[in-house]
């Protein structure tokens, strides 16, 4: 249960996760039950939670524990990280300390913020040297007798008190130890230099010499972050193929994505990536050509009806779907040699393993 919640909570808010977590634990209350689940079932339950490979790897890891590790979950952070797919350093530390009482620290976004402020660490907080130092600090600080409680408390402090924009320093239980707060109240200390004032040349924890303390920011001078990388811009043409089902209700064609890569194994309307700067006429031709392969018969580019554009931001991709529709007369024989495909009603579509982006489409 701790493992599942930790994986679900990566990149996703608690309020969103609760419902998914409850449904997941009800459906697969044990490792053995999860090991027997199919990727399709996992994707269906995960649909809407984003970062789909997390669910996939949870299931793969459960399978590994059952089939290769005799049903015994590894009990240390080192083994969890080494043996289980999808378990990184943070998840390994969280599960080992919370579930198995190992005295090992954790470093997540909240902990980074708290520790950088406590110690006035002003170098880029995403740099490997700073991250390594923070792990050392977390491992040193962790309470040996209650490591799970301590780690959760430290993260909770970051989530509720030492928040990014307006931290509640007056209410903070560790304010006496906090160098960022001292610096805000008293300016530069003389007797004991802060890390950033110690003058050690090339110190990897100091802010760059050009970035001075901004007194209007107070403690929120820390942590410092490198400028965000611009997301990749991508365009995809997609077509909602519609036919009349046997009871007269409209049905739509969905096809399955490859089992690896972005949105692995999820279902979508037939889609094809577009080169940048392609003219509308050319876009239609590319899509018509793609549909030809699915349907085994030529599709007239002019028959595609342009519906509109849908923008969806994945973690690192700014994706625009150019949406067309094509109502069909009669039946279509799908080529079974291509990826799996099926016709679904609107209701079935909503319950299927489709991404949020496709639901927008
Ligand atoms: Fe964060 Fe303020 Fe507490 Fe320091 S005193 S740890 S800046 S909330």
Boltz pocket constraint, residues with backbone or C-beta under 6 A from the ligand:
constraints:
  - pocket:
      binder: B
      contacts: [[A, 114], [A, 117], [A, 118], [A, 161], [A, 162], [A, 163], [A, 167], [A, 168], [A, 169], [A, 170], [A, 172], [A, 173], [A, 174], [A, 175], [A, 178], [A, 179], [A, 180], [A, 181], [A, 219]]
      max_distance: 6.0
